[in-house]
Amino acid sequence: MDFDTIIIYTLTYIGFFAFSFYFLTIKAAKKENIPLEAEDKTVTIIIPAYNEEKTIAKTIESALSSKYPKDKLEIIVVSDGSTDKTYEIAKKYEASKKFKVKVYQKKNGGKASALNFGIAKAKGEIIFTMDADSFIKPETVRRMVARFYKKEVMSVTPSMGVYKPKKIIERIQQIEYYIGVFLRKSFAELNALYVTPGAFSAYRKEFFDKYGGYDENNITEDLEIALRIQSKDYIIENAPEAVVYTVAPKTFRDLLIQRRRWYSGWIKNLWRYRELFSPKKGLLGIFVLPLAVISIPITMYLTSKIIIKSISNIEKEINLLNSINFEFQNTFEFSRYFIKTFLENLFYGVLSDPLVLIGIFFVVFLFVYLSFSKKKMRHKESLKIGVIFFLLFYSILFSIWWITSIIYVILNKKVIWRKNEKN
């Protein structure tokens, strides 16, 4: 057995063990006497917005549609120096006495700055932070409030999906988000959640009062605050039945800019909170975080092996066909040869290839993840197209995002939020 095969099987074992561990963790979770929904706390939803005129109205209406007692719910919109009509659109909701909405305009300072501004104004015991292009279901707030079942729980995360995906790149993200539903729940059962999604997460206001607000110099403020919560030995919970949808990047460039920020911030924040890699932090420190780090080079390695091997096989086939003067222009002959070669490779080569066997295992894992998310989020849309493109392209995209992010961190290059945006 050569070195590459040993590495591949070793990595497969790690992946299979991790999946089994997370799966069994959810299955073995104790059924605590916690209600699915609750409305016993005052709530403030803070919506920071910079040039979000296309979605701000729908986001505010989504928050207002919450089935939560109106006398216990306030909504704060902070226009962070917007230069479009974001402030004017949001202000209309404040003018109406039907809604308990407050709208503020401030000088541009970034998302963390806008959130801190809102937190200072908030009166709720529980602070929800909501992106201006995210939409929640009516029961989401009640289901997340229910997870603050003891004082050590400082934050609660939801299940996230992509809002009305149409393009291929949106459907790929949709599958990625649904995988995250499974992983977020399993991490919560291990008290090892280390990200509170910026799209919609909930926090006890007392944490901000005691340990300060968001880090305004941090490019991934949602990751930093989650790691800070873990560093203080508090609990981050998950409410998988609480559903949030967010507008995903629609182009490769926008997605690359987003992931470059996410992954650069991930590297910097994990280094900043490197003390979390410790047995003192339980499974977060000895299993979840180390595995998250290891999975990056694993994915990049396997992806490069598959690409190199595929190119090599294609080159060999073309050279072979050229050597026998194969008639490529003959459609019937080409089709017959293609089918014959495909079947031979399937039964004699492919199924004996460790890379393919790994792929089969992970396809099975993928469908377990998706089955879990469909049940919890009660979504009925077909995922077939998304799954196909996810399997074909995600690992390649993942590698591109990470290579780009690592280069940016090494060269200490400035990471922007998105094109043509100040914050």
Phi, psi and omega per residue, in radians:
M1 nan 2.196 -3.085
D2 -1.394 3.016 -3.056
F3 -1.060 -0.778 -3.117
D4 -1.041 -0.721 -3.137
T5 -1.140 -0.717 3.102
I6 -1.057 -0.786 3.136
I7 -1.076 -0.789 -3.098
I8 -1.090 -0.796 -3.136
Y9 -1.190 -0.611 3.097
T10 -1.113 -0.796 3.135
L11 -1.149 -0.617 3.103
T12 -1.120 -0.726 3.115
Y13 -1.073 -0.764 3.129
I14 -1.060 -0.804 -3.137
G15 -1.105 -0.762 -3.137
F16 -1.144 -0.706 3.120
F17 -1.114 -0.772 -3.130
A18 -1.078 -0.816 3.131
F19 -1.038 -0.830 -3.116
S20 -1.074 -0.706 -3.124
F21 -1.117 -0.818 -3.139
Y22 -1.147 -0.714 -3.133
F23 -1.102 -0.825 -3.123
L24 -1.198 -0.519 3.096
T25 -1.066 -0.784 3.122
I26 -1.158 -0.764 -3.111
K27 -1.119 -0.598 -3.068
A28 -1.589 -0.009 -3.095
A29 -1.024 2.364 3.130
K30 -1.238 2.376 3.115
K31 -1.472 1.599 3.139
E32 -1.310 2.737 -3.130
N33 -1.415 1.194 -3.113
I34 -2.013 2.235 3.132
P35 -1.149 2.645 3.105
L36 -1.176 -0.610 -3.119
E37 -2.317 2.680 3.109
A38 -2.661 2.729 3.126
E39 -2.553 0.710 -3.042
D40 -1.691 0.104 -3.097
K41 -2.283 2.641 3.053
T42 -1.368 2.518 -2.971
V43 -2.279 2.413 2.985
T44 -2.148 2.203 3.052
I45 -1.791 2.085 -3.133
I46 -1.820 2.207 -3.137
I47 -2.062 1.718 3.054
P48 -1.372 2.463 -3.057
A49 -2.543 2.321 3.014
Y50 -2.281 1.933 3.130
N51 0.920 0.993 -3.120
E52 -2.046 0.667 -3.074
E53 -1.064 -0.431 -3.105
K54 -1.297 -0.486 -3.014
T55 -2.148 -0.221 -2.986
I56 -1.047 -0.690 -3.129
A57 -1.102 -0.808 -3.131
K58 -1.119 -0.644 3.124
T59 -1.152 -0.796 3.114
I60 -1.078 -0.773 3.133
E61 -1.128 -0.590 3.083
S62 -1.114 -0.764 3.111
A63 -1.141 -0.697 -3.134
L64 -1.184 -0.417 -3.117
S65 -1.363 -0.047 -3.121
S66 -1.026 2.341 3.076
K67 -1.459 1.163 3.141
Y68 -2.259 2.494 -3.115
P69 -0.879 2.176 -3.050
K70 -1.106 -0.491 3.139
D71 -1.346 -0.154 3.114
K72 -1.936 0.100 -3.052
L73 -2.170 2.228 2.996
E74 -2.234 2.632 -3.142
I75 -2.153 2.226 3.119
I76 -2.048 2.142 3.082
V77 -1.867 2.224 3.129
V78 -2.055 1.880 3.066
S79 -1.418 1.958 -3.019
D80 -1.531 1.145 3.132
G81 1.254 0.552 -3.117
S82 -1.052 2.506 3.122
T83 -1.893 0.032 3.085
D84 -1.868 -2.621 -3.055
K85 -1.701 0.299 -3.132
T86 -0.947 -0.880 -3.095
Y87 -1.094 -0.782 -3.105
E88 -1.112 -0.737 3.140
I89 -1.127 -0.798 -3.128
A90 -1.148 -0.618 -3.089
K91 -1.079 -0.497 3.130
K92 -1.079 -0.571 3.139
Y93 -1.299 -0.546 3.080
E94 -1.221 -0.634 -3.109
A95 -1.152 -0.505 -3.141
S96 -1.392 2.204 -3.118
K97 -1.278 -0.128 3.130
K98 -1.204 -0.480 -3.006
F99 -2.026 2.556 3.070
K100 -1.671 1.257 -3.081
V101 -2.099 2.304 3.050
K102 -2.050 2.346 -3.074
V103 -2.160 2.281 -3.134
Y104 -2.203 2.633 3.042
Q105 -2.076 2.292 3.113
K106 -2.405 2.894 3.096
K107 -1.150 2.498 -3.115
N108 -1.022 2.202 3.128
G109 -2.502 0.014 -3.133
G110 1.817 2.862 -3.068
K111 -1.078 -0.766 -3.130
A112 -1.072 -0.682 3.103
S113 -1.099 -0.746 3.127
A114 -1.142 -0.688 3.114
L115 -1.129 -0.761 3.121
N116 -1.100 -0.654 3.077
F117 -1.052 -0.790 3.139
G118 -1.168 -0.687 3.135
I119 -1.080 -0.680 3.130
A120 -1.117 -0.490 -3.139
K121 -1.582 -0.298 -2.988
A122 -1.237 2.531 3.103
K123 -1.943 -0.170 -3.083
G124 -1.301 2.657 3.028
E125 -1.234 -0.599 -3.137
I126 -1.967 2.249 3.120
I127 -1.804 2.138 3.000
F128 -1.802 2.275 3.032
T129 -1.819 2.292 -2.995
M130 -2.343 2.151 3.060
D131 -1.150 2.618 -3.075
A132 -1.330 0.068 3.042
D133 -2.229 0.591 3.118
S134 -2.112 2.668 -3.073
F135 -2.423 2.371 -3.072
I136 -2.001 2.782 3.029
K137 -1.436 2.707 -3.053
P138 -0.974 -0.550 -3.085
E139 -1.608 -0.033 -3.032
T140 -1.039 -0.825 -3.102
V141 -1.078 -0.803 -3.131
R142 -1.071 -0.674 -3.112
R143 -1.266 -0.529 3.099
M144 -1.365 -0.659 3.085
V145 -1.048 -0.623 -3.137
A146 -1.072 -0.454 -3.104
R147 -1.401 -0.100 3.010
F148 -1.497 1.059 -2.985
Y149 -1.500 -0.173 3.019
K150 -2.601 2.811 -2.955
K151 -1.148 -0.392 -3.137
E152 -1.297 -0.303 3.112
V153 -1.333 1.975 -3.094
M154 -1.810 -0.255 -3.140
S155 -2.668 2.659 3.099
V156 -2.362 2.353 -3.141
T157 -1.937 2.712 -3.126
P158 -1.787 -2.997 2.900
S159 -1.679 2.417 -3.060
M160 -2.096 2.496 3.069
G161 -2.409 2.979 3.129
V162 -1.601 2.327 -3.098
Y163 -1.342 2.035 3.072
K164 0.739 1.123 3.129
P165 -1.191 2.368 3.125
K166 -2.191 -0.855 -3.114
K167 -1.312 2.775 -3.133
I168 -0.987 -0.771 -3.067
I169 -1.177 -0.484 3.057
E170 -1.281 -0.664 -3.138
R171 -1.199 -0.586 3.061
I172 -1.109 -0.765 3.100
Q173 -1.130 -0.608 3.118
Q174 -1.013 -0.812 3.125
I175 -1.130 -0.719 3.115
E176 -1.037 -0.766 -3.141
Y177 -1.129 -0.668 -3.132
Y178 -1.229 -0.542 3.004
I179 -1.104 -0.704 3.130
G180 -1.056 -0.493 3.110
V181 -1.059 -0.803 3.134
F182 -1.137 -0.850 -3.069
L183 -1.149 -0.688 -3.127
R184 -1.102 -0.685 3.113
K185 -1.172 -0.757 -3.133
S186 -1.153 -0.690 3.102
F187 -1.113 -0.674 3.140
A188 -1.099 -0.698 3.121
E189 -1.123 -0.428 3.117
L190 -1.646 0.059 -2.984
N191 0.880 0.888 -3.069
A192 -2.329 0.375 3.079
L193 -1.215 2.307 -3.101
Y194 -2.238 0.213 3.024
V195 -2.424 2.311 2.997
T196 -1.962 1.831 -2.981
P197 -0.961 2.330 -3.133
G198 -1.156 -0.401 -3.113
A199 -1.041 -0.694 3.114
F200 -3.003 1.880 3.062
S201 -2.466 2.775 -3.087
A202 -2.110 2.540 -3.108
Y203 -2.464 2.645 2.947
R204 -1.291 2.301 -3.136
K205 -1.082 -0.513 -3.116
E206 -1.071 -0.470 3.108
F207 -1.150 -0.778 3.114
F208 -1.140 -0.671 3.125
D209 -1.096 -0.616 -3.059
K210 -1.553 -0.673 -3.018
Y211 -2.009 0.128 3.108
G212 1.581 2.889 -3.112
G213 -1.467 -2.767 3.140
Y214 -1.181 2.578 3.073
D215 -1.312 1.933 -3.034
E216 -1.322 -0.127 3.095
N217 -1.826 0.200 -3.079
N218 -1.819 2.298 -3.087
I219 -1.397 -0.253 3.055
T220 -2.273 1.290 -3.037
E221 -1.114 -0.506 3.137
D222 -1.234 -0.609 3.073
L223 -1.239 -0.754 -3.111
E224 -1.071 -0.774 -3.101
I225 -1.165 -0.594 3.105
A226 -1.173 -0.773 3.116
L227 -1.145 -0.594 3.092
R228 -1.145 -0.718 3.100
I229 -1.069 -0.780 3.120
Q230 -1.121 -0.653 -3.126
S231 -1.152 -0.395 3.128
K232 -1.654 0.139 3.070
D233 1.158 0.604 3.015
Y234 -1.730 3.140 -3.066
I235 -1.950 2.400 2.976
I236 -1.941 2.056 -3.088
E237 -1.715 3.014 3.108
N238 -2.386 2.416 3.074
A239 -2.080 1.553 -3.030
P240 -1.116 -0.392 3.126
E241 -1.434 -0.144 3.090
A242 -1.534 2.003 -2.942
V243 -1.888 2.354 3.085
V244 -2.306 2.400 3.059
Y245 -2.038 2.433 -3.129
T246 -2.222 2.607 3.099
V247 -1.330 2.112 -3.093
A248 -1.614 2.697 3.047
P249 -0.948 2.442 -3.043
K250 -1.816 -0.123 3.129
T251 -2.239 2.778 3.127
F252 -1.060 -0.711 -3.106
R253 -1.114 -0.832 3.135
D254 -1.083 -0.683 3.128
L255 -1.167 -0.701 3.119
L256 -1.104 -0.733 3.121
I257 -1.094 -0.740 3.117
Q258 -1.094 -0.867 -3.072
R259 -1.237 -0.548 3.072
R260 -1.070 -0.694 3.087
R261 -1.210 -0.813 -3.138
W262 -1.005 -0.879 -3.011
Y263 -1.321 -0.601 3.051
S264 -1.110 -0.769 3.098
G265 -1.130 -0.624 3.114
W266 -1.062 -0.810 3.137
I267 -1.079 -0.852 -3.068
K268 -1.162 -0.697 -3.108
N269 -1.282 -0.637 3.084
L270 -1.144 -0.608 3.071
W271 -1.185 -0.703 3.132
R272 -1.093 -0.670 -3.122
Y273 -1.888 0.687 -3.072
R274 -1.124 -0.300 3.094
E275 -1.161 -0.234 3.096
L276 -1.243 -0.338 3.072
F277 -1.387 1.299 -3.041
S278 -2.678 2.540 3.069
P279 -1.016 -0.409 3.131
K280 -1.125 -0.392 -3.132
K281 -1.680 0.275 3.058
G282 1.142 -2.530 -3.067
L283 -1.174 -0.407 3.037
L284 -1.046 -0.791 -3.050
G285 -1.439 -0.535 -3.048
I286 -1.790 -0.182 -3.081
F287 -2.341 -1.034 -2.979
V288 -1.148 -0.924 -3.129
L289 -1.153 -0.809 3.090
P290 -1.026 -0.695 -3.141
L291 -1.180 -0.637 3.100
A292 -1.072 -0.689 3.123
V293 -1.221 -0.800 -3.103
I294 -1.122 -0.589 -3.076
S295 -1.109 -0.408 -3.116
I296 -1.180 -1.013 3.098
P297 -1.129 -0.514 3.092
I298 -1.057 -0.894 -3.133
T299 -1.070 -0.757 -3.122
M300 -1.148 -0.662 3.134
Y301 -1.155 -0.869 -3.124
L302 -1.116 -0.665 3.119
T303 -1.095 -0.789 3.139
S304 -1.116 -0.661 3.127
K305 -1.117 -0.754 -3.126
I306 -1.143 -0.764 -3.132
I307 -1.120 -0.826 -3.125
I308 -1.086 -0.748 -3.129
K309 -1.175 -0.683 3.133
S310 -1.127 -0.772 3.123
I311 -1.100 -0.731 3.134
S312 -1.094 -0.752 3.136
N313 -1.139 -0.715 3.122
I314 -1.119 -0.733 3.135
E315 -1.099 -0.726 3.125
K316 -1.105 -0.750 -3.140
E317 -1.095 -0.767 -3.134
I318 -1.119 -0.757 3.127
N319 -1.103 -0.684 3.113
L320 -1.119 -0.804 -3.135
L321 -1.134 -0.653 3.097
N322 -1.155 -0.616 -3.104
S323 -1.188 -0.416 3.132
I324 -1.860 0.266 3.117
N325 0.969 0.795 -3.137
F326 -1.109 2.421 -3.114
E327 -1.569 1.608 -3.123
F328 -1.116 -0.528 -3.085
Q329 -1.293 -0.244 3.108
N330 -1.447 1.804 -3.033
T331 -1.061 -0.752 -3.107
F332 -1.127 -0.797 -3.107
E333 -1.143 -0.706 -3.140
F334 -1.122 -0.773 3.140
S335 -1.104 -0.767 -3.139
R336 -1.087 -0.753 -3.140
Y337 -1.146 -0.743 -3.121
F338 -1.058 -0.813 -3.124
I339 -1.121 -0.766 -3.131
K340 -1.080 -0.791 -3.125
T341 -1.144 -0.722 -3.131
F342 -1.071 -0.796 -3.117
L343 -1.157 -0.685 3.123
E344 -1.118 -0.779 3.134
N345 -1.135 -0.641 -3.116
L346 -1.100 -0.825 -3.020
F347 -1.549 -0.408 -3.062
Y348 -1.978 -0.432 -3.084
G349 -2.054 -0.884 -2.989
V350 -1.081 -0.870 -3.057
L351 -1.209 -0.235 3.069
S352 -1.688 -0.048 -3.124
D353 -1.450 2.140 -3.121
P354 -1.036 -0.570 3.115
L355 -1.096 -0.686 3.139
V356 -1.228 -0.711 3.113
L357 -1.077 -0.675 3.067
I358 -1.060 -0.786 -3.135
G359 -1.023 -0.711 3.139
I360 -1.115 -0.755 3.100
F361 -1.007 -0.817 -3.057
F362 -1.280 -0.438 3.016
V363 -1.152 -0.707 3.081
V364 -1.076 -0.789 3.109
F365 -1.017 -0.763 -3.104
L366 -1.002 -0.767 -3.107
F367 -1.231 -0.483 3.026
V368 -1.170 -0.782 3.107
Y369 -1.008 -0.847 -3.065
L370 -1.175 -0.634 3.105
S371 -1.088 -0.730 3.125
F372 -1.108 -0.814 -3.093
S373 -1.164 -0.667 3.133
K374 -1.098 -0.682 -3.136
K375 -1.187 -0.795 -3.075
K376 -1.267 -0.700 -3.075
M377 -1.579 -0.189 3.123
R378 0.992 0.657 3.083
H379 -1.566 2.548 -3.031
K380 -2.026 -0.071 -3.084
E381 -1.200 2.658 3.134
S382 -1.278 2.416 -3.135
L383 -1.929 0.123 -3.016
K384 -1.035 -0.842 -3.118
I385 -1.097 -0.783 3.141
G386 -1.074 -0.720 -3.137
V387 -1.095 -0.768 -3.136
I388 -1.035 -0.890 -3.109
F389 -1.233 -0.530 3.072
F390 -1.100 -0.820 -3.134
L391 -1.136 -0.594 -3.105
L392 -1.339 -0.670 -2.913
F393 -2.132 -0.276 -2.979
Y394 -1.079 -0.803 -3.094
S395 -1.091 -0.570 3.094
I396 -1.199 -0.825 3.101
L397 -1.051 -0.764 3.132
F398 -0.987 -0.788 -3.139
S399 -1.139 -0.717 3.119
I400 -1.088 -0.784 3.141
W401 -1.042 -0.768 -3.072
W402 -1.269 -0.706 3.102
I403 -1.039 -0.798 3.125
T404 -1.072 -0.790 -3.101
S405 -1.138 -0.747 3.130
I406 -1.082 -0.728 3.102
I407 -1.068 -0.766 3.140
Y408 -1.092 -0.697 3.140
V409 -1.205 -0.778 -3.138
I410 -1.076 -0.753 -3.119
L411 -1.478 -0.044 -3.133
N412 0.962 0.736 3.138
K413 -1.440 2.618 3.137
K414 -1.205 2.352 3.122
V415 -1.879 2.129 -3.135
I416 -1.637 2.851 3.113
W417 -1.285 -0.922 3.083
R418 -2.844 2.911 -3.038
K419 -1.062 2.448 3.075
N420 1.083 0.500 -3.128
E421 -2.176 2.447 -3.105
K422 -1.269 -0.741 -3.038
N423 -1.768 nan nan
